[in-house]
């Protein structure tokens, strides 16, 4: 008599966590905070453009030599890029799956009458889509030069930035995306704090204030660059 073999396996701990709503929210919160940290550093670096072409181009070159001689040329930069891509994919995937799960969980009475989403929900969803499209454009514009206007110059980021913001569409795309980013951070930071157990009734006001300040500073800091080009401060 042949012994029956058990083919079903219990899912791994990582799979169990990922399949849960709490797990997806945690992934979205952590990946969002990783991107937020990068944005703060990226904004500070961007503001170096106001110190002139030499300072800005030197900063861009330094990014490729961070960690030398232990790290090879551009290795640290590529490591940061890989972490960022992983964070973006994890954030977008968890957000999409949570959205689909939320739709499926709605009562059947909503089948014929679509409920109105809250302002925060609409902002996060549409803001996420806008930012996703912007990231693609931004990389093709200032990293690969594929859609860059005025002739992309490898190793001359200052001039490339000036070229981009010398066009009306470059300014519109960038400023709209930065406004969407500010709203996304304003709602997302507080939500991430709640997911990670940092939020409480006593801390709500402080967390919302921090979210507002972060959103305002990052939006203003990023928008300052195209405004600087438009006004001739950066040229």
Buried (B, 14 or more C-beta within 10 A) or exposed (E): EEEEEEEEEEEEEEEEBBEEEEBBBBBBBBBBBBBBEBBBEBBEBBBBBEEEBEEBBEBBEEEBBBBEEEBEEBBBBEEBEEBBEEBBEBBBBBBEBBBEEEEEEEEEEEEEEEEEEEEBEEBBBEBBEBBEEBBEBBEEBBEEBEBBBEEBEEEBBBBBBBBBBBBEEBBEBBBEBBBBBBBBBBBBBBBBBBBEEEBEEEEEEEBBEBBBEBBEBBBEBBBBBBBBBBEEEBE
